[in-house]
């Protein structure tokens, strides 16, 4: 499996429950040999996270920090009405958006309705990734999820942090196995993420690597083993 060169799902102090600055994360990425990071603070609905107005001033942040390219997204909550928790005027200011279910602001509606809600959020022009689609506390129909990702040109995430939370993320490993086999079948791209909430976790992909190698996932499906491929997918070049 090719080395991963980018990590675009991570959180800083601004998210309210993470513990590094943007510069801390960039420095950690430099140490890990990463070429690009994406800062993706939690969207409205997560306690303590940024106000939407935060996203209106991203242009003041240098694009290169510690020799690492920095892009800016948001991990926006999928809501029970199939909508996103961040207003469109702020989504438009992002380099990319991640959409994902978080139980702090989402009530399980069953496999089919949960899947409907996620797929509806894929329709937004900035949503390029779906975060941690792996937890049977809010189950998903993986056949429909992968087909939706194919239709709306969205990548599905393998979240290293989820793989370390066996007691919290129900059937996480089995769900990823199912999802990844379908990604192979439908040629749907995959993004591997640390979901770092501290600089020490930036570029931490060990559990994801182990799973992907075990399943012999095609390198061509993985977006973040090539920076230019990733940037092209999310519309940055």
N, C-alpha and C positions, 0 to 999 in steps of 0.2 A: 504494500500500500504506500502511495506517495506521501511525502511529508506535507503536513498542513501548514500553510503560510499566512492564514488570516483567521481572525476570531472576531465575529461581529455581533455577538450577543453577550453583553456584559453591563454591569451597573456600577455607578459610582456613589459617593456620599449623597448625591442629589436624589437618589431613589428612596432615601429614608431608612433603609435597612442594609446598606452596603458600606464599605469601609475604606475606600481609596478615592483619590482625585483622578481626573482625566490624565494628568501628568504621571501619577503613580502607575496607572494602568499601562500607559505608553512605555514607561521605563521597564516594567515587568515584561511587556511584549518584546522589547529590544533584547532583554536577557534570554528570552525563549527563542529568539531567532525569527520572530514573526515580522512580516513586512507591512501588514495592515491590520488595524483594529476598528471595530464599530462600537460606538458608545450608544447604548439603547436603554435609556432610563425608562422606568415603568410609566405607563400612561395613567391618567386619572382613574381613580377607583381603588388603587393600592394605598393603604394608609401611609402618610408621610412623604409621598412622592412629590415631584415638582408640579407647580401650577402649569397649565397649558402655555402660559406666556413665556415660559422657559425656552420653548422651541423657536421663538421669534428672534432670538439673538445669537444663534449658533454660528453665524458668519464671523464673529469676533474671535473664534477659537482657531489657532493655527492648524493648517492641514497636515503639517509635518511636525511631530513632537518626538524628541529623542531619536530622530532618524526613522520613525515609524509613521506611515500614512494613517490619518485619522478621518473616519467618516462618521456621520451622525444619523441615527435612527431613533425609533421609539418602540418599545414592546407594549403595544396597545392591547387592552383587554377586549376579548370577545364578550359581548353582553347577551343576555337572554333573548333579546329581540333580534339577534343576528346583526347588530350594529357594532361599530367600534366606539371605544370610550374617549377618543380624542377627536376634537372638531376638525372638519375638513380643512379649514383655513390654516391650521397648524400642521396637519398631515402634509399639505402641499409644500411646506418648508423643509421637509426631511429629505435626506438622501435615499432613505428606504424605510419601510415600516415592517415590523414583525407583528403578527396577530397571534394571540394565544389565550386559552382559558385559564383563569386563576380563580380558585374557589373562594377567595376573599370577596369577589364581586360577581360570582356566577353561581347559580343554583342548578344542579343536575336536572336535565329534562329528558333523560333517556337517550339511548344510542342514536336513534334516527334524528331527533330534534337537535341534539348536540352537534351532529354532523352537518345538519342544515345550517346551523348558526355559524359554524366555522367556514363552510363553503361560501356563505353569503359575504363574509368578510374578505374572502379571497378576491372578490370582484373589485375592490378598491385599487386604483391604479398604482399606489405606492406600496401596497402589501406584496412583498416578494418572498416572505418566509412565514411559516407556521411554527410556533415554538412548542416544544415538548408535547407532541400529540401522542401521549404514552400512558395515560393514567386512567384506570377503570373506575376511579371515583367519578369521572365524567366520561363514560365510555364513548367510543367513536366507531363508526362503520368504516373500516380501513379500505375496503374496495371503493366505496363512494368517495372517501377522502382523497385517495390517490388519483382517482379519475377526475375529481374536482381540481386538484393541483395541476394535472395535465391540461385541463381545459383553460384554466386561468393563468397558466405559466407561473406557478408558485413552487418554491422548494420546500421540502419537509425536513424538519430538524431532527438530528440525533443529538440529544442533550446529555452531555457527560455528567452534569450534576444530577439529573434524574436517575441515571444508572447507579448512582451511589446512595439513593434513598429508597431502598427496597421496601421498607416498612411504610413509607408515605405514598409512594407511587405504585398503585396496585397493578400487578401483572406487567410491569414496565418492560422487562426483557422480552416476554412473549409477544407483547404488542409491537415492539420494534422489529422482531423477527418477521411477524406478519406484514408489517408496513414495508419493510425493506425488500421482501420478496415481491411485493406488488410494485414497488418502485422499479425493480429490475424489469418486471413484465411490461410496464407501461412507459418505461424510460423517463421517469420523473426524477428530477435532480434532488440531491441531498445536500444539506449544510450540516457540518459538525460544529458544535458550539460548546464552550466551557460553561456558559451562563455564570461567569465569575461575579462574585459580590465582594471580592477582596483581591488585591493585586497578586497574591500568592496562587490564585486559581486561574489567572490569565493563561491561555494556551494549554490548559490541562485537558487532554483528550484521551487519557490512557484507557478508560473503560470503553469509550466509544471505539477507539482503535481495535481493542480486543474483540468486540462484537462484530465490527465490520470485516475484520480479517477472518474471523470464524465463518462468517456467512459468504466470504469471497465476493464482497461487493465491488462492482466495477469502478475503477478509479475515475472513469469518464463521467460517472454520475455525480461525483463529489465536487462541489463547486469551489471549496476553499483550499484546494491543493494547487491552485493557480490564480494569482491575484487578478490578472486581466480577464480570465474567464468569469470570475466572480463579479467584477465590476461591470462587465458587459451584461451579465444576467440581471443585475439590479438597476441597470440603465445609467451607469456613470461613465461610460465611454462608447 
